[in-house]
């Protein structure tokens, strides 16, 4: 049976999983979960994932949740090229290091800016939004100095599943009118590099993000 992927492309981790599948020509059934209508909280979906979150995969009856676990599973099952999740102990540790860090860094601060601008009822708390952007700016600096200091990708010399997660999280603030590349040339180069590697799939999976960014075109895109 074909792999079922329960997803919504507004979700950063969902886009990372779908990018890995598309980049490696792995067939799958696209099972859209309409988060805007609360479908993730309905009984049928909660039977798959009691946490009510996406992505979720169903591989011929084997159900797996959590994007990092899913990405590793796909790499192993399909014996993908080594660069996606390196066999070398130290290279794999660098990939794992970023994926452990991102939950309380890239994901936390990028999502906070996005949610405050897009999903929080108006009026916008300008002081809070400024603080959230400052936190994001600080995190981006750490990302550049630690994970992109000596390598073109996140801790490695070739694209890995860490980069899929990273670039998808970095795209989210754009939907709130915040350009994460302003003042961060290393981040800008990294994002360009990853996007080029993943085309045309990258643009295809970020159509919703681009649409939201366009709607925020009259908003300030400066981080500071």
TABELPE-V900780 format. One line per field, one symbol per residue. ss: DSSP state (a for helix, b for strand, c for the rest). A space follows every 50 residues. Layout:
BEGIN
ss->???
END
This chain:
BEGIN
ss->ccbbbbbccccaaaaaaaaaaaaccccbbbbbccaaacaaacaaaaaacc cccccbbbbccbbbbcaaaaaaaaaaaccccaaaccccaaaaaaaaaaaa aaaacaaaaaaaaaaaaacccccccaaaaaaaaaaaaaaaaaaaaaaccc ccccccccccaaaaaaaaaaaaaaaaccccccccaaaaaaaaaaaaaacc aaaaacaaaaaaaaaccccccccc
END
